Amino acid sequence: MGLERLKRLLKEKEGIRLEFKEARTALPGNLFETICAMLNYDGGDIILGVSDDGTVAGVEHAKIETMDSNLVNISNNPQKLDPPFILFPQTYEIDGKWLIHIQVPSSSQVHKTASIVFNRSNDGDFRVTQPQQIAEIYNRKRAHYTEGIIYPGLRFEDFKADLFPKIRNLIRSNNPNHPWLALTDQQMLEKAGLWKRDISSTQEGYTLAAALLLGKDEVIQQLLPYFKIDALVRIEDIYRYDDREYIQTNLIEAYEQLMAFVGKHLPDKFYMEGDQRVSLRNKIFREVAANLIVHREYMNAHPCTFIIYSDRVETENANNPHGEGPIDPDHFAPFPKNPTIIRFFMQLGRVDELGSGILNVNRFIKEYADGDSPQFIEGMFLR
């Protein structure tokens, strides 16, 4: 799916959300200016191994592993990218030439590289030096990403202690050399962007994202008393329900409880991927469950629902829409609603490349539902 999207991007021209860079044997010197600018603006895609006019020159294959490793490590270095934001480059071969695709989401924080703030325009990356312009970026992000709200009274003791070994095991199984594994629990939360300092207000502390991901149940209910995921089965009794589960816990365990509900009520189908049998149900609904969680607008009291009917599954979620109407899986620009929460789920291996959820569901649902296609509708609520 990533290869198909990359091929589509190569047919486009550079723009505010797309940047080509030549990188034969090393990372370009101005790469982190573009990464910083895209993080601060609206996200985007960077393709290494392509000239400005779209000519595919490729990256030297022997250098790819080093370049990928350098990118991951440097993006986690606050002296190069402040605050750090770990990126996950993807490598592809097209017509015998190797390319590196870096998908950069819009961040909920304001980033600097070499102590300079960059922003993005149709003309490329530009320095932001005026305090008023920097303040405008802060205001835009604070207004849009409520996951970044700081709660100065939130303490490390408000997090579930038994979640940290689980988180480390998930990270280790996904990437045994992940730099977070060498950190203390508190340091890991800081690197993940779950603790921050607001320069304009001088507030500092753990954020709403931290509480949602790791908070004790009573702490989450105190902050968001309406928070829940309402999972229902409506097959026999379509007006009420045959089975129901209120999920009112941290997002790490909420994902597991929702997947357990799926396993209890939805059938699996025999499916071969290459020479290996895989769970088609899990392929689809791990994406549905993860996207339901990471794209929700948690300051909206509208309930999040997951409903199993005899002939379909429907989900509904409050969100801050970045568009209106049906989403075409073949032509859409992925946009994160909660970049910090998404990034954390990516470290756990529960979310892949941004936008992959829609692509994977669209691909596998045809096998699971005998040729039917899913519907993704964006508006006041995400379905």
Contacts in CASP RR format, 6 or more apart in sequence:
PFRMAT RR
TARGET T0000
AUTHOR 0000-0000-0000
METHOD contacts of the structure
MODEL  1
MGLERLKRLLKEKEGIRLEFKEARTALPGNLFETICAMLNYDGGDIILGV
SDDGTVAGVEHAKIETMDSNLVNISNNPQKLDPPFILFPQTYEIDGKWLI
HIQVPSSSQVHKTASIVFNRSNDGDFRVTQPQQIAEIYNRKRAHYTEGII
YPGLRFEDFKADLFPKIRNLIRSNNPNHPWLALTDQQMLEKAGLWKRDIS
STQEGYTLAAALLLGKDEVIQQLLPYFKIDALVRIEDIYRYDDREYIQTN
LIEAYEQLMAFVGKHLPDKFYMEGDQRVSLRNKIFREVAANLIVHREYMN
AHPCTFIIYSDRVETENANNPHGEGPIDPDHFAPFPKNPTIIRFFMQLGR
VDELGSGILNVNRFIKEYADGDSPQFIEGMFLR
1 356 0 8 1.000
1 359 0 8 1.000
1 360 0 8 1.000
1 363 0 8 1.000
2 90 0 8 1.000
2 92 0 8 1.000
2 101 0 8 1.000
2 353 0 8 1.000
2 356 0 8 1.000
2 359 0 8 1.000
3 92 0 8 1.000
3 94 0 8 1.000
4 359 0 8 1.000
5 359 0 8 1.000
6 47 0 8 1.000
6 92 0 8 1.000
6 94 0 8 1.000
6 99 0 8 1.000
6 101 0 8 1.000
7 94 0 8 1.000
8 330 0 8 1.000
8 331 0 8 1.000
9 18 0 8 1.000
9 45 0 8 1.000
9 47 0 8 1.000
9 101 0 8 1.000
10 47 0 8 1.000
10 50 0 8 1.000
10 54 0 8 1.000
10 56 0 8 1.000
10 94 0 8 1.000
12 18 0 8 1.000
13 54 0 8 1.000
14 20 0 8 1.000
14 52 0 8 1.000
14 54 0 8 1.000
15 122 0 8 1.000
15 124 0 8 1.000
16 41 0 8 1.000
16 42 0 8 1.000
16 120 0 8 1.000
16 121 0 8 1.000
16 122 0 8 1.000
16 124 0 8 1.000
17 38 0 8 1.000
17 42 0 8 1.000
17 43 0 8 1.000
17 44 0 8 1.000
17 45 0 8 1.000
17 333 0 8 1.000
18 44 0 8 1.000
18 45 0 8 1.000
18 47 0 8 1.000
19 34 0 8 1.000
19 38 0 8 1.000
19 44 0 8 1.000
19 45 0 8 1.000
19 46 0 8 1.000
19 47 0 8 1.000
19 124 0 8 1.000
20 46 0 8 1.000
20 47 0 8 1.000
20 49 0 8 1.000
20 50 0 8 1.000
20 51 0 8 1.000
20 52 0 8 1.000
20 54 0 8 1.000
21 28 0 8 1.000
21 30 0 8 1.000
21 31 0 8 1.000
21 34 0 8 1.000
21 46 0 8 1.000
21 47 0 8 1.000
21 48 0 8 1.000
21 49 0 8 1.000
21 50 0 8 1.000
22 28 0 8 1.000
22 48 0 8 1.000
22 49 0 8 1.000
22 50 0 8 1.000
22 51 0 8 1.000
22 57 0 8 1.000
23 31 0 8 1.000
23 48 0 8 1.000
23 49 0 8 1.000
23 59 0 8 1.000
23 67 0 8 1.000
23 100 0 8 1.000
24 49 0 8 1.000
24 57 0 8 1.000
24 58 0 8 1.000
24 59 0 8 1.000
24 60 0 8 1.000
24 63 0 8 1.000
25 59 0 8 1.000
25 60 0 8 1.000
25 63 0 8 1.000
26 63 0 8 1.000
26 67 0 8 1.000
27 48 0 8 1.000
27 67 0 8 1.000
27 70 0 8 1.000
27 71 0 8 1.000
27 74 0 8 1.000
28 48 0 8 1.000
30 125 0 8 1.000
31 46 0 8 1.000
31 48 0 8 1.000
31 71 0 8 1.000
32 74 0 8 1.000
32 75 0 8 1.000
32 80 0 8 1.000
32 81 0 8 1.000
32 113 0 8 1.000
32 114 0 8 1.000
33 113 0 8 1.000
33 118 0 8 1.000
33 125 0 8 1.000
34 46 0 8 1.000
34 118 0 8 1.000
34 120 0 8 1.000
34 124 0 8 1.000
34 125 0 8 1.000
35 46 0 8 1.000
35 75 0 8 1.000
35 81 0 8 1.000
35 85 0 8 1.000
35 87 0 8 1.000
35 102 0 8 1.000
35 104 0 8 1.000
35 113 0 8 1.000
36 81 0 8 1.000
36 111 0 8 1.000
36 112 0 8 1.000
36 113 0 8 1.000
36 116 0 8 1.000
36 117 0 8 1.000
36 118 0 8 1.000
36 125 0 8 1.000
37 118 0 8 1.000
37 119 0 8 1.000
37 120 0 8 1.000
37 124 0 8 1.000
37 125 0 8 1.000
37 126 0 8 1.000
38 44 0 8 1.000
38 46 0 8 1.000
38 104 0 8 1.000
38 106 0 8 1.000
38 120 0 8 1.000
39 85 0 8 1.000
39 104 0 8 1.000
39 105 0 8 1.000
39 106 0 8 1.000
39 107 0 8 1.000
39 109 0 8 1.000
39 111 0 8 1.000
40 107 0 8 1.000
40 110 0 8 1.000
40 111 0 8 1.000
40 117 0 8 1.000
40 118 0 8 1.000
40 119 0 8 1.000
40 120 0 8 1.000
40 128 0 8 1.000
40 137 0 8 1.000
41 106 0 8 1.000
41 119 0 8 1.000
41 120 0 8 1.000
42 106 0 8 1.000
42 120 0 8 1.000
42 335 0 8 1.000
43 104 0 8 1.000
43 105 0 8 1.000
43 106 0 8 1.000
43 120 0 8 1.000
44 103 0 8 1.000
44 104 0 8 1.000
44 105 0 8 1.000
44 333 0 8 1.000
45 101 0 8 1.000
45 102 0 8 1.000
45 103 0 8 1.000
45 104 0 8 1.000
46 101 0 8 1.000
46 102 0 8 1.000
46 104 0 8 1.000
47 99 0 8 1.000
47 100 0 8 1.000
47 101 0 8 1.000
47 102 0 8 1.000
48 59 0 8 1.000
48 67 0 8 1.000
48 89 0 8 1.000
48 99 0 8 1.000
48 100 0 8 1.000
48 101 0 8 1.000
48 102 0 8 1.000
49 56 0 8 1.000
49 57 0 8 1.000
49 58 0 8 1.000
49 59 0 8 1.000
49 97 0 8 1.000
49 98 0 8 1.000
49 99 0 8 1.000
49 100 0 8 1.000
50 56 0 8 1.000
50 57 0 8 1.000
50 58 0 8 1.000
50 99 0 8 1.000
51 57 0 8 1.000
56 94 0 8 1.000
56 95 0 8 1.000
56 97 0 8 1.000
56 99 0 8 1.000
57 97 0 8 1.000
58 97 0 8 1.000
58 98 0 8 1.000
58 99 0 8 1.000
59 67 0 8 1.000
59 97 0 8 1.000
59 98 0 8 1.000
59 99 0 8 1.000
59 100 0 8 1.000
60 98 0 8 1.000
61 98 0 8 1.000
64 91 0 8 1.000
64 98 0 8 1.000
64 100 0 8 1.000
67 89 0 8 1.000
67 100 0 8 1.000
68 89 0 8 1.000
68 91 0 8 1.000
68 100 0 8 1.000
71 87 0 8 1.000
71 89 0 8 1.000
71 100 0 8 1.000
71 102 0 8 1.000
72 86 0 8 1.000
72 87 0 8 1.000
72 88 0 8 1.000
72 89 0 8 1.000
72 179 0 8 1.000
73 179 0 8 1.000
74 80 0 8 1.000
74 81 0 8 1.000
75 81 0 8 1.000
75 84 0 8 1.000
75 85 0 8 1.000
75 86 0 8 1.000
75 87 0 8 1.000
76 84 0 8 1.000
76 86 0 8 1.000
76 179 0 8 1.000
76 191 0 8 1.000
77 84 0 8 1.000
78 84 0 8 1.000
80 113 0 8 1.000
80 114 0 8 1.000
81 111 0 8 1.000
81 112 0 8 1.000
81 113 0 8 1.000
82 111 0 8 1.000
82 112 0 8 1.000
82 113 0 8 1.000
82 115 0 8 1.000
83 109 0 8 1.000
83 111 0 8 1.000
83 193 0 8 1.000
83 196 0 8 1.000
84 191 0 8 1.000
85 107 0 8 1.000
85 109 0 8 1.000
85 111 0 8 1.000
85 343 0 8 1.000
86 179 0 8 1.000
86 191 0 8 1.000
86 343 0 8 1.000
86 347 0 8 1.000
87 102 0 8 1.000
87 103 0 8 1.000
87 104 0 8 1.000
88 103 0 8 1.000
88 346 0 8 1.000
88 353 0 8 1.000
89 100 0 8 1.000
89 101 0 8 1.000
89 102 0 8 1.000
90 100 0 8 1.000
90 101 0 8 1.000
90 102 0 8 1.000
90 103 0 8 1.000
90 353 0 8 1.000
91 98 0 8 1.000
91 99 0 8 1.000
91 100 0 8 1.000
91 101 0 8 1.000
92 98 0 8 1.000
92 99 0 8 1.000
92 101 0 8 1.000
93 99 0 8 1.000
103 334 0 8 1.000
103 353 0 8 1.000
103 354 0 8 1.000
105 334 0 8 1.000
105 336 0 8 1.000
105 339 0 8 1.000
105 342 0 8 1.000
105 343 0 8 1.000
105 354 0 8 1.000
106 335 0 8 1.000
106 336 0 8 1.000
106 339 0 8 1.000
107 141 0 8 1.000
107 339 0 8 1.000
107 340 0 8 1.000
108 141 0 8 1.000
108 144 0 8 1.000
108 145 0 8 1.000
108 147 0 8 1.000
108 148 0 8 1.000
108 209 0 8 1.000
108 338 0 8 1.000
108 339 0 8 1.000
108 340 0 8 1.000
109 141 0 8 1.000
109 193 0 8 1.000
109 196 0 8 1.000
109 340 0 8 1.000
110 117 0 8 1.000
110 134 0 8 1.000
110 137 0 8 1.000
110 138 0 8 1.000
110 141 0 8 1.000
111 117 0 8 1.000
112 118 0 8 1.000
116 127 0 8 1.000
116 128 0 8 1.000
116 129 0 8 1.000
117 127 0 8 1.000
117 128 0 8 1.000
117 129 0 8 1.000
117 134 0 8 1.000
117 137 0 8 1.000
118 125 0 8 1.000
118 126 0 8 1.000
118 127 0 8 1.000
118 128 0 8 1.000
119 125 0 8 1.000
119 126 0 8 1.000
119 128 0 8 1.000
119 133 0 8 1.000
119 137 0 8 1.000
120 126 0 8 1.000
128 134 0 8 1.000
128 137 0 8 1.000
135 200 0 8 1.000
138 198 0 8 1.000
138 199 0 8 1.000
138 200 0 8 1.000
142 148 0 8 1.000
142 198 0 8 1.000
144 320 0 8 1.000
145 338 0 8 1.000
145 339 0 8 1.000
145 340 0 8 1.000
146 208 0 8 1.000
146 297 0 8 1.000
146 298 0 8 1.000
146 299 0 8 1.000
147 207 0 8 1.000
147 208 0 8 1.000
147 209 0 8 1.000
147 212 0 8 1.000
147 298 0 8 1.000
147 338 0 8 1.000
147 339 0 8 1.000
147 340 0 8 1.000
147 341 0 8 1.000
148 196 0 8 1.000
148 207 0 8 1.000
148 208 0 8 1.000
148 209 0 8 1.000
148 340 0 8 1.000
149 207 0 8 1.000
149 208 0 8 1.000
149 299 0 8 1.000
150 196 0 8 1.000
150 198 0 8 1.000
150 203 0 8 1.000
150 204 0 8 1.000
150 205 0 8 1.000
150 206 0 8 1.000
150 207 0 8 1.000
151 205 0 8 1.000
151 206 0 8 1.000
151 207 0 8 1.000
151 208 0 8 1.000
151 211 0 8 1.000
151 223 0 8 1.000
152 203 0 8 1.000
152 204 0 8 1.000
152 205 0 8 1.000
153 205 0 8 1.000
154 205 0 8 1.000
154 206 0 8 1.000
154 210 0 8 1.000
154 211 0 8 1.000
154 219 0 8 1.000
155 206 0 8 1.000
156 185 0 8 1.000
156 186 0 8 1.000
156 189 0 8 1.000
156 206 0 8 1.000
158 206 0 8 1.000
158 211 0 8 1.000
158 215 0 8 1.000
158 216 0 8 1.000
158 219 0 8 1.000
159 210 0 8 1.000
159 214 0 8 1.000
159 215 0 8 1.000
159 216 0 8 1.000
160 214 0 8 1.000
160 215 0 8 1.000
160 216 0 8 1.000
160 250 0 8 1.000
163 214 0 8 1.000
163 250 0 8 1.000
163 252 0 8 1.000
163 253 0 8 1.000
164 185 0 8 1.000
166 252 0 8 1.000
167 188 0 8 1.000
167 252 0 8 1.000
167 348 0 8 1.000
168 181 0 8 1.000
170 347 0 8 1.000
170 348 0 8 1.000
170 349 0 8 1.000
170 350 0 8 1.000
171 178 0 8 1.000
171 180 0 8 1.000
171 181 0 8 1.000
171 347 0 8 1.000
171 348 0 8 1.000
172 178 0 8 1.000
172 181 0 8 1.000
174 347 0 8 1.000
174 348 0 8 1.000
174 349 0 8 1.000
175 347 0 8 1.000
178 347 0 8 1.000
179 191 0 8 1.000
180 188 0 8 1.000
180 191 0 8 1.000
180 192 0 8 1.000
180 347 0 8 1.000
183 191 0 8 1.000
186 195 0 8 1.000
189 195 0 8 1.000
189 206 0 8 1.000
189 210 0 8 1.000
189 214 0 8 1.000
192 340 0 8 1.000
192 343 0 8 1.000
192 344 0 8 1.000
192 347 0 8 1.000
193 207 0 8 1.000
193 209 0 8 1.000
193 340 0 8 1.000
194 206 0 8 1.000
194 207 0 8 1.000
194 209 0 8 1.000
194 210 0 8 1.000
194 213 0 8 1.000
194 214 0 8 1.000
194 340 0 8 1.000
194 344 0 8 1.000
195 204 0 8 1.000
195 205 0 8 1.000
195 206 0 8 1.000
195 207 0 8 1.000
195 210 0 8 1.000
196 204 0 8 1.000
196 205 0 8 1.000
196 207 0 8 1.000
197 203 0 8 1.000
197 204 0 8 1.000
197 205 0 8 1.000
198 204 0 8 1.000
207 340 0 8 1.000
208 223 0 8 1.000
208 298 0 8 1.000
208 299 0 8 1.000
209 338 0 8 1.000
209 340 0 8 1.000
209 341 0 8 1.000
209 344 0 8 1.000
211 219 0 8 1.000
211 220 0 8 1.000
211 223 0 8 1.000
212 220 0 8 1.000
212 224 0 8 1.000
212 250 0 8 1.000
212 251 0 8 1.000
212 298 0 8 1.000
212 341 0 8 1.000
213 250 0 8 1.000
213 251 0 8 1.000
213 252 0 8 1.000
213 341 0 8 1.000
213 344 0 8 1.000
214 250 0 8 1.000
214 252 0 8 1.000
215 250 0 8 1.000
216 250 0 8 1.000
217 248 0 8 1.000
217 249 0 8 1.000
217 250 0 8 1.000
220 227 0 8 1.000
220 248 0 8 1.000
220 249 0 8 1.000
220 250 0 8 1.000
221 227 0 8 1.000
221 248 0 8 1.000
224 298 0 8 1.000
224 299 0 8 1.000
226 301 0 8 1.000
226 303 0 8 1.000
227 248 0 8 1.000
227 298 0 8 1.000
228 246 0 8 1.000
228 247 0 8 1.000
228 248 0 8 1.000
228 303 0 8 1.000
228 304 0 8 1.000
229 246 0 8 1.000
229 247 0 8 1.000
229 248 0 8 1.000
229 254 0 8 1.000
229 258 0 8 1.000
229 292 0 8 1.000
229 293 0 8 1.000
229 304 0 8 1.000
229 305 0 8 1.000
229 306 0 8 1.000
230 244 0 8 1.000
230 246 0 8 1.000
230 247 0 8 1.000
230 303 0 8 1.000
230 304 0 8 1.000
230 305 0 8 1.000
230 306 0 8 1.000
231 244 0 8 1.000
231 245 0 8 1.000
231 246 0 8 1.000
231 247 0 8 1.000
231 258 0 8 1.000
231 261 0 8 1.000
231 305 0 8 1.000
231 306 0 8 1.000
231 307 0 8 1.000
232 241 0 8 1.000
232 243 0 8 1.000
232 244 0 8 1.000
232 245 0 8 1.000
232 305 0 8 1.000
232 306 0 8 1.000
232 307 0 8 1.000
232 308 0 8 1.000
233 241 0 8 1.000
233 242 0 8 1.000
233 243 0 8 1.000
233 244 0 8 1.000
233 265 0 8 1.000
233 307 0 8 1.000
233 308 0 8 1.000
234 240 0 8 1.000
234 241 0 8 1.000
234 242 0 8 1.000
234 307 0 8 1.000
234 308 0 8 1.000
234 309 0 8 1.000
235 242 0 8 1.000
235 308 0 8 1.000
235 309 0 8 1.000
235 310 0 8 1.000
236 242 0 8 1.000
238 309 0 8 1.000
243 264 0 8 1.000
243 265 0 8 1.000
245 257 0 8 1.000
245 261 0 8 1.000
247 254 0 8 1.000
247 257 0 8 1.000
247 258 0 8 1.000
249 257 0 8 1.000
251 293 0 8 1.000
251 294 0 8 1.000
251 341 0 8 1.000
251 345 0 8 1.000
252 348 0 8 1.000
254 293 0 8 1.000
255 289 0 8 1.000
255 290 0 8 1.000
255 293 0 8 1.000
255 345 0 8 1.000
255 350 0 8 1.000
258 289 0 8 1.000
258 292 0 8 1.000
258 293 0 8 1.000
258 306 0 8 1.000
259 282 0 8 1.000
259 285 0 8 1.000
259 286 0 8 1.000
259 289 0 8 1.000
261 306 0 8 1.000
262 281 0 8 1.000
262 285 0 8 1.000
262 289 0 8 1.000
263 281 0 8 1.000
265 308 0 8 1.000
266 281 0 8 1.000
266 285 0 8 1.000
266 308 0 8 1.000
266 313 0 8 1.000
267 281 0 8 1.000
268 279 0 8 1.000
268 280 0 8 1.000
268 281 0 8 1.000
268 282 0 8 1.000
269 280 0 8 1.000
269 281 0 8 1.000
269 367 0 8 1.000
269 368 0 8 1.000
270 277 0 8 1.000
270 280 0 8 1.000
271 277 0 8 1.000
271 278 0 8 1.000
271 279 0 8 1.000
271 280 0 8 1.000
271 283 0 8 1.000
271 367 0 8 1.000
272 278 0 8 1.000
280 364 0 8 1.000
280 367 0 8 1.000
280 368 0 8 1.000
281 368 0 8 1.000
283 360 0 8 1.000
283 364 0 8 1.000
284 360 0 8 1.000
284 361 0 8 1.000
284 364 0 8 1.000
284 365 0 8 1.000
284 368 0 8 1.000
286 350 0 8 1.000
287 356 0 8 1.000
287 357 0 8 1.000
287 360 0 8 1.000
287 361 0 8 1.000
288 306 0 8 1.000
288 313 0 8 1.000
288 315 0 8 1.000
288 361 0 8 1.000
289 306 0 8 1.000
290 345 0 8 1.000
290 350 0 8 1.000
290 351 0 8 1.000
290 357 0 8 1.000
291 351 0 8 1.000
291 357 0 8 1.000
291 358 0 8 1.000
292 304 0 8 1.000
292 306 0 8 1.000
292 315 0 8 1.000
292 317 0 8 1.000
293 341 0 8 1.000
293 345 0 8 1.000
294 336 0 8 1.000
294 337 0 8 1.000
294 338 0 8 1.000
294 341 0 8 1.000
294 342 0 8 1.000
294 345 0 8 1.000
294 351 0 8 1.000
295 317 0 8 1.000
295 319 0 8 1.000
295 336 0 8 1.000
295 337 0 8 1.000
295 338 0 8 1.000
295 342 0 8 1.000
295 382 0 8 1.000
296 304 0 8 1.000
296 317 0 8 1.000
296 318 0 8 1.000
296 319 0 8 1.000
296 337 0 8 1.000
296 338 0 8 1.000
296 382 0 8 1.000
297 317 0 8 1.000
297 318 0 8 1.000
297 319 0 8 1.000
297 320 0 8 1.000
297 337 0 8 1.000
298 338 0 8 1.000
300 318 0 8 1.000
300 319 0 8 1.000
301 318 0 8 1.000
302 318 0 8 1.000
302 381 0 8 1.000
304 315 0 8 1.000
304 316 0 8 1.000
304 317 0 8 1.000
304 318 0 8 1.000
305 314 0 8 1.000
305 315 0 8 1.000
305 316 0 8 1.000
305 317 0 8 1.000
306 313 0 8 1.000
306 314 0 8 1.000
306 315 0 8 1.000
307 313 0 8 1.000
307 314 0 8 1.000
307 315 0 8 1.000
314 383 0 8 1.000
315 382 0 8 1.000
315 383 0 8 1.000
316 381 0 8 1.000
316 382 0 8 1.000
316 383 0 8 1.000
317 381 0 8 1.000
317 382 0 8 1.000
317 383 0 8 1.000
318 380 0 8 1.000
318 381 0 8 1.000
318 382 0 8 1.000
319 337 0 8 1.000
319 378 0 8 1.000
319 379 0 8 1.000
319 381 0 8 1.000
319 382 0 8 1.000
320 337 0 8 1.000
321 378 0 8 1.000
321 379 0 8 1.000
321 380 0 8 1.000
321 382 0 8 1.000
322 335 0 8 1.000
322 337 0 8 1.000
322 378 0 8 1.000
323 378 0 8 1.000
323 379 0 8 1.000
324 378 0 8 1.000
324 379 0 8 1.000
325 377 0 8 1.000
325 378 0 8 1.000
325 379 0 8 1.000
326 375 0 8 1.000
326 376 0 8 1.000
326 377 0 8 1.000
326 378 0 8 1.000
327 358 0 8 1.000
327 376 0 8 1.000
327 377 0 8 1.000
327 378 0 8 1.000
329 358 0 8 1.000
329 359 0 8 1.000
329 362 0 8 1.000
329 376 0 8 1.000
332 355 0 8 1.000
332 358 0 8 1.000
334 354 0 8 1.000
334 355 0 8 1.000
334 358 0 8 1.000
336 342 0 8 1.000
336 354 0 8 1.000
342 351 0 8 1.000
342 354 0 8 1.000
345 351 0 8 1.000
346 352 0 8 1.000
351 357 0 8 1.000
352 360 0 8 1.000
358 376 0 8 1.000
361 374 0 8 1.000
362 373 0 8 1.000
362 374 0 8 1.000
365 371 0 8 1.000
365 372 0 8 1.000
365 373 0 8 1.000
365 374 0 8 1.000
366 372 0 8 1.000
366 373 0 8 1.000
375 383 0 8 1.000
376 382 0 8 1.000
376 383 0 8 1.000
377 383 0 8 1.000
END
